[in-house]
Amino acid sequence: MAAFRCCLALCLFGIAPLSAQDAASLISRLNNCNPQELQTATTRLQKGIIDGVWAKTLARRPLPVPPEYLRNLADIAAACESGAASASTILRDLEIKIGDCRQFGMARLVPIRVETLRVSDLVRDWEVFYRWDSGSAATNVAELRAPGLSTTSLKLPPGLYIFRAQQGQRASDKVRIPVSGAGQVVVQIKVP
């Protein structure tokens, strides 16, 4: 267990990638959150990213899990353990992950393009922020700044997210969006 914690710490700081087997501890934490629906969902997610039952390779081996995916699972587990997110919110997020894993055969990151718009025109110089949607204003879910300004691209694990844009004291409304699917997800944020 100490070796896993060390490996997870290295992963969180971007030093070492983790494998699907390393995700077992995070899935176990989610499984211990109790509601039967969560246990069923975590078992299905485990089949996809750890057991590789949906893997598209001939060997049916799971591919390594991206570190960002594991960070997201760690956030979900922490929110579940602390009660900062409802079981229904966590279940919705896990169902998105399960569907994506089943469709693509692995835990993966989804390409996102974020655009800031005023009416229908692209506007520049807005900072874009995003975070996992825990269903509450949980303080333990970090809001992250997207690279670049205004129109920007990033990759996120499948799930529910909140996006917003800010320029000085001016801020957009928050946009809630499920991230999943075959193509690039386009998030359009209307700015004042």
Secondary structure, DSSP 4 states (H G I P E B T S, - for coil): -HHHHHHHHHHHTTSS---GGGGHHHHHHHHTT--HHHHHHHHHHHHHHTS-TT--STT-PPPPPPHHHHHHHHHHHHHHHHT-S-HHHHHHHHHHHHHHHHHHSS---EEEEEEEEETTEE--S-EEEEEE--SS--TTS--EEPSSSSSEEEEE-SEEEEEEEEETTEEPPPEEEEE-SSS-EEEEEE--
